[in-house]
């Protein structure tokens, strides 16, 4: 029950912030260009309380999920009526255009500000993600093992997109499940191409190749009186080598389990120090163990004001192209609908972020806000992008379209919107059923 209430609360927080910021963008620009605002509401439904200042009723409404802005005369396309000074349709086209555009722009700005704030505060990030993509481990029976790839190969590009870091590789592979991708690989002084058929992993159908970087192991926690604690290992120690061999994360447990009651020589990094510590795994069942909880190596990263914003802009630009390419692939059939997330998926992930803490929640809101801003700019009726397209076309032809044409466009757009909402909700449900969409089809 607690998780259900937590999920609902997390969804209300995330969705409320995103929609409120979006509507504030419309409100702010309308006031700036002289368009009157009848209502600026936090929440939907029945008015609970508020106050009126000038022409605007500032209110808090019953359902705390976002908000809305109401302009006088904005529905004039449905009723052929005269507009008054200050009405939405009485404003010049460029004023209406800026008012509509500012909603999604505010969502994009929110994403930039939140990521910049995270960059300034500092957050733990996996060390390997910023490293050059040199393969350190290949999972047995994975797509990578079935190709010509080897340990120490460097991945230069994927499908002609440069991959400077493992973060670039993860984005490139993760968005291409069950597809043949072309890798440009450097081995020694040679450069050659490798074709690899990815797999789809998890309910989100994330692309998976089976190669990983040289990811070091960090000690998260020690079991009292276990060999690791007795030997002098401490939380935060990064294990570099065991008996002279690299102790990468995926092989680490195997290297210990195979040597019960045998002294192993650990080389570790503790802050700025490099230490050599002997550890003898104890026998537990028929394998060796030293009594630690391990994680991949993390580091705290923080930046000054200007660099934090620069990094944020660069990061959000990369994600923008990622979203656009995904939508293009979805339309062409190269991406799967299982990678789409609807309200149920967003609510579930929002609760996960909420439990992880403030920085995780900020990062999640930034990610969704950016996507909301981008998608709202698409020229689809009902969305802001549809209105932007209509106003732009009216500007090109230098005349307003008839109220009947606008009404038909909006009705078509509304129907499309309802179909899309129903689809993404059913898609969320199908991903959680054993047989996917087949479980929802009764024949």
C-alpha positions in Angstrom: 0.0 0.0 0.0 2.9 2.3 0.9 4.5 1.9 -2.5 1.2 2.6 -4.3 0.7 5.9 -2.3 4.4 6.7 -2.8 4.1 6.2 -6.6 1.0 8.4 -6.7 2.7 11.1 -4.7 5.9 10.9 -6.8 3.8 11.2 -10.0 1.9 14.2 -8.7 5.2 15.9 -7.7 6.9 15.3 -11.1 3.9 16.0 -13.3 2.8 18.9 -11.2 6.2 20.7 -11.5 6.5 20.0 -15.2 3.0 21.2 -16.2 3.2 24.2 -13.8 6.5 25.4 -15.2 5.1 24.9 -18.8 2.0 26.9 -18.1 4.0 29.6 -16.3 5.9 30.1 -19.5 2.7 30.8 -21.4 1.5 33.1 -18.5 4.8 35.0 -18.3 5.1 35.7 -22.0 1.4 36.6 -22.3 1.8 39.3 -19.6 5.0 40.5 -21.3 3.3 41.1 -24.7 0.1 42.5 -23.4 -2.3 39.5 -23.7 -4.8 39.4 -20.8 -4.9 36.3 -18.6 -8.2 35.3 -17.1 -7.0 32.4 -15.0 -3.7 31.1 -13.8 -4.4 27.9 -11.9 -2.2 25.5 -9.9 -4.1 22.3 -10.4 -7.3 21.4 -12.2 -11.0 21.2 -11.4 -12.9 23.1 -8.7 -11.4 26.3 -7.4 -10.4 25.9 -3.8 -9.0 29.3 -3.0 -7.0 32.2 -4.5 -7.1 35.9 -5.2 -7.8 38.2 -8.1 -5.3 40.8 -9.1 -6.0 42.9 -12.2 -7.6 40.7 -14.9 -6.2 37.5 -13.5 -7.7 35.0 -11.1 -4.7 33.3 -9.3 -6.1 30.1 -7.9 -5.4 26.7 -6.4 -7.7 24.0 -7.8 -8.8 20.6 -6.5 -6.6 18.3 -8.5 -2.9 19.1 -7.8 -1.5 17.9 -11.1 0.1 20.8 -13.0 -2.1 23.7 -13.9 -3.5 25.8 -16.7 -3.7 29.3 -18.2 -6.9 30.7 -19.7 -6.8 33.6 -22.1 -9.9 35.5 -23.1 -10.8 35.0 -26.7 -8.6 32.0 -27.3 -11.5 29.9 -28.4 -12.7 32.4 -31.0 -12.0 29.9 -33.7 -15.0 27.9 -32.5 -17.4 30.9 -32.2 -17.2 33.7 -34.8 -17.3 36.5 -32.3 -15.6 39.9 -32.1 -12.4 40.0 -30.1 -11.6 42.7 -27.6 -8.3 44.5 -27.0 -6.0 42.3 -24.9 -7.7 39.1 -26.1 -5.5 36.3 -27.3 -6.8 36.5 -30.9 -6.5 40.3 -30.9 -2.8 40.1 -30.4 -0.3 40.2 -33.3 0.8 36.9 -34.7 4.3 37.2 -33.3 2.9 37.9 -29.9 0.7 34.8 -30.0 3.6 32.8 -31.4 5.9 33.8 -28.5 3.2 33.1 -25.9 2.7 29.5 -27.3 6.4 28.8 -27.7 7.3 29.9 -24.2 5.6 26.9 -22.6 7.9 24.2 -24.1 10.9 26.7 -23.9 10.4 26.8 -20.1 10.4 23.0 -19.9 13.7 23.0 -21.8 15.1 25.8 -19.6 14.1 23.8 -16.5 16.0 20.8 -17.7 19.1 23.0 -18.3 18.9 24.7 -14.8 18.3 21.4 -12.9 21.2 19.6 -14.6 23.5 22.7 -14.0 22.4 22.7 -10.3 23.3 19.0 -10.0 26.7 19.7 -11.7 27.4 22.5 -9.2 26.4 20.5 -6.1 28.2 17.5 -7.3 26.9 13.9 -7.6 28.5 10.5 -7.6 28.9 9.3 -11.2 30.4 6.0 -12.5 34.1 6.7 -13.3 34.1 4.5 -16.4 31.4 6.5 -18.2 33.8 9.3 -18.9 36.6 7.0 -20.0 37.7 6.1 -23.5 35.6 3.1 -24.6 38.2 0.4 -24.4 36.8 -3.1 -23.9 37.7 -4.7 -20.6 35.3 -7.6 -20.4 33.0 -9.5 -22.8 30.1 -11.5 -21.4 30.1 -15.2 -22.5 27.5 -16.1 -25.1 26.7 -12.4 -25.7 26.4 -10.6 -29.1 29.9 -9.2 -28.6 31.4 -12.7 -28.1 29.9 -13.9 -31.3 31.8 -11.2 -33.3 35.5 -10.5 -33.8 35.7 -8.2 -30.8 38.5 -8.7 -28.2 39.6 -7.3 -24.9 41.5 -4.0 -25.3 39.7 -3.1 -28.5 38.7 0.6 -28.6 35.3 1.5 -30.0 35.8 4.6 -32.2 32.2 4.9 -33.6 28.8 3.2 -33.8 26.8 3.6 -37.0 29.1 6.5 -38.0 28.5 8.4 -34.7 31.8 9.1 -32.8 32.0 7.5 -29.4 34.5 9.4 -27.3 33.4 7.8 -24.0 31.5 4.8 -22.6 28.6 7.1 -22.0 28.4 7.7 -25.8 28.6 3.9 -26.4 25.8 3.2 -23.9 23.5 5.7 -25.5 24.3 4.4 -29.0 23.7 0.7 -28.1 20.9 1.2 -25.7 18.7 2.9 -28.2 19.1 0.2 -30.8 17.7 -3.1 -29.6 17.6 -6.1 -31.9 19.4 -4.2 -34.7 22.6 -4.7 -36.6 25.0 -1.9 -35.7 28.3 -1.1 -37.3 31.3 -0.6 -35.0 34.5 1.1 -36.1 37.1 -0.6 -33.9 40.8 0.2 -33.2 43.1 -2.7 -32.3 46.8 -1.8 -32.0 47.5 0.2 -35.1 44.7 -1.3 -37.1 41.2 0.1 -37.7 38.4 -2.1 -38.9 34.6 -2.5 -38.9 32.6 -5.1 -37.0 28.9 -5.8 -37.5 27.0 -6.8 -34.3 23.3 -7.8 -33.8 22.2 -6.4 -30.5 19.7 -8.0 -28.1 16.8 -6.3 -26.3 17.0 -6.4 -22.5 14.5 -5.6 -19.7 10.9 -4.6 -20.2 12.1 -1.4 -21.8 13.8 -3.3 -24.6 17.1 -1.6 -24.1 19.8 -2.5 -26.6 22.5 -4.8 -25.3 25.8 -5.8 -26.9 27.6 -7.6 -24.0 30.9 -5.7 -24.0 31.9 -3.5 -21.0 34.7 -1.2 -20.1 37.6 -1.6 -17.6 35.3 -1.0 -14.7 37.0 -1.1 -11.3 35.5 -2.5 -8.1 34.9 -0.2 -5.1 34.2 -1.5 -1.6 30.8 -0.3 -0.4 30.5 -2.1 2.9 32.4 -4.6 5.1 31.0 -7.6 7.0 32.3 -7.5 10.6 35.1 -10.0 11.4 35.2 -11.2 7.8 38.6 -11.6 6.0 38.4 -8.2 4.3 37.9 -6.3 7.5 40.6 -8.3 9.3 43.0 -7.6 6.5 42.5 -3.9 6.8 40.3 -3.1 3.7 38.0 -0.1 4.2 34.8 1.2 2.5 35.7 3.4 -0.4 38.8 1.4 -1.3 39.1 0.8 -5.1 40.6 -2.6 -6.0 43.0 -2.2 -8.8 44.6 -5.7 -9.0 44.5 -9.1 -7.4 47.8 -11.1 -7.7 48.9 -8.8 -10.5 45.8 -9.2 -12.6 43.3 -6.3 -13.2 40.3 -6.8 -10.9 37.5 -5.5 -13.1 34.0 -5.5 -11.6 32.6 -8.4 -13.6 35.4 -10.8 -12.9 36.0 -9.7 -9.3 33.8 -12.2 -7.5 35.0 -15.1 -9.6 38.7 -14.3 -8.8 37.9 -14.6 -5.1 35.5 -17.5 -5.2 38.1 -19.7 -7.0 40.7 -19.3 -4.3 39.3 -20.2 -0.8 42.0 -20.4 1.9 44.6 -19.0 -0.5 46.4 -15.7 0.2 45.7 -13.2 -2.5 47.6 -9.9 -2.9 45.2 -7.0 -3.4 46.5 -3.7 -4.8 44.1 -0.9 -3.8 43.7 2.8 -4.1 42.7 4.6 -1.0 42.4 8.3 -1.7 45.8 9.3 -3.2 47.6 6.2 -1.8 48.3 2.9 -3.5 48.5 0.1 -1.0 49.3 -3.6 -1.2 47.2 -5.7 1.2 47.2 -9.5 1.5 43.7 -11.1 1.9 42.8 -14.8 2.4 39.3 -15.7 1.3 37.5 -17.9 3.8 35.7 -21.1 2.6 31.9 -20.6 2.5 30.1 -23.7 1.1 32.5 -24.6 -1.7 33.6 -21.2 -2.7 35.8 -18.4 -1.3 34.5 -15.1 0.1 36.0 -12.1 1.8 32.9 -10.4 3.2 32.3 -7.2 1.3 29.5 -5.5 -0.7 31.0 -4.1 -3.8 29.9 -1.6 -6.4 31.4 -0.1 -9.5 33.9 2.7 -8.9 32.2 6.1 -8.4 33.6 9.6 -8.1 32.1 12.9 -7.0 32.0 15.5 -9.8 31.2 19.2 -9.3 31.8 22.3 -11.4 31.8 26.1 -11.1 28.8 28.1 -12.3 29.8 28.6 -15.9 31.2 25.2 -16.5 28.2 23.6 -14.8 25.8 25.4 -17.3 28.1 24.6 -20.2 28.1 20.9 -19.4 24.3 21.0 -18.9 23.7 22.6 -22.3 26.0 20.1 -24.0 24.3 17.2 -22.2 20.8 18.4 -23.0 21.7 19.0 -26.7 22.9 15.4 -26.9 19.6 14.1 -25.3 17.6 16.3 -27.7 19.1 14.6 -30.7 18.6 11.3 -29.0 14.9 12.0 -28.6 14.5 13.2 -32.2 16.4 10.2 -33.6 14.3 7.8 -31.4 11.0 9.3 -32.7 12.3 9.1 -36.3 13.3 5.4 -35.7 9.8 4.8 -34.1 8.1 6.2 -37.2 10.3 4.1 -39.6 9.9 1.0 -37.5 13.5 0.7 -36.5 12.7 1.3 -32.8 10.2 -0.6 -30.8 7.1 0.7 -28.9 8.4 -1.1 -25.8 10.9 1.7 -25.4 8.1 4.2 -25.0 7.1 5.2 -21.4 3.6 6.3 -20.6 2.0 7.6 -17.3 2.3 4.3 -15.5 6.0 4.0 -16.4 6.7 7.6 -15.5 4.9 7.2 -12.1 6.9 4.0 -11.4 10.3 5.6 -12.3 9.3 8.8 -10.4 8.8 6.8 -7.2 12.2 5.1 -7.7 13.8 8.5 -8.1 12.0 9.9 -5.1 13.4 7.1 -2.9 16.9 7.7 -4.2 17.0 11.3 -3.0 16.8 14.9 -4.1 19.5 14.8 -6.7 18.1 11.7 -8.4 14.6 13.4 -8.4 16.1 16.5 -9.9 17.8 14.5 -12.6 14.6 12.6 -13.4 12.5 15.8 -13.6 15.1 17.3 -15.9 15.0 14.3 -18.2 11.2 14.3 -18.5 11.0 18.1 -18.7 13.4 18.1 -21.7 11.4 15.4 -23.5 8.1 17.3 -22.7 9.5 20.5 -24.2 10.8 18.8 -27.3 7.7 16.8 -28.0 5.4 19.8 -27.4 7.2 21.6 -30.3 6.3 18.8 -32.8 3.7 20.1 -35.3 0.9 18.0 -34.0 -2.6 19.5 -33.5 -3.6 20.0 -29.8 0.1 20.2 -28.8 1.8 23.7 -28.8 3.7 22.7 -31.9 0.4 22.4 -33.8 -0.6 25.9 -32.8 2.8 27.2 -33.7 2.5 25.6 -37.2 -0.9 27.2 -37.8 0.2 30.7 -36.7 3.4 30.3 -38.8 1.4 29.3 -41.9 -1.0 32.2 -41.3 2.0 34.5 -41.2 3.4 33.0 -44.5 0.0 33.4 -46.3 -0.7 36.7 -44.5 -4.2 35.8 -43.5 -6.0 33.9 -40.8 -7.5 30.6 -41.5 -11.2 30.3 -41.2 -12.7 29.3 -37.8 -14.1 26.2 -39.4 -10.7 25.0 -40.7 -9.1 25.6 -37.3 -11.9 23.7 -35.5 -11.5 20.7 -37.9 -7.8 20.7 -37.3 -8.2 20.8 -33.5 -10.8 18.0 -33.6 -8.5 15.8 -35.6 -5.7 16.6 -33.3 -7.8 15.8 -30.2 -8.7 12.4 -31.7 -5.1 11.7 -32.4 -4.1 12.7 -28.9 -6.7 10.4 -27.3 -5.6 7.5 -29.4 -1.9 8.2 -28.4 -2.8 8.4 -24.7 -4.7 5.1 -24.8 -1.9 3.4 -26.7 0.9 4.5 -24.3 -1.2 3.4 -21.3 -1.9 0.0 -22.8 1.7 -0.2 -23.8 2.7 0.4 -20.1 0.3 -2.4 -19.0 1.5 -4.8 -21.7 5.1 -4.5 -20.7 4.2 -5.7 -17.3 2.3 -8.8 -18.5 4.0 -12.1 -19.1 3.0 -12.3 -22.8 3.1 -8.6 -23.6 0.5 -7.4 -26.0 -0.8 -10.9 -26.5 -2.1 -10.9 -23.0 -4.4 -7.9 -23.9 -5.7 -9.3 -27.2 -8.6 -11.8 -26.5 -8.3 -13.7 -29.7 
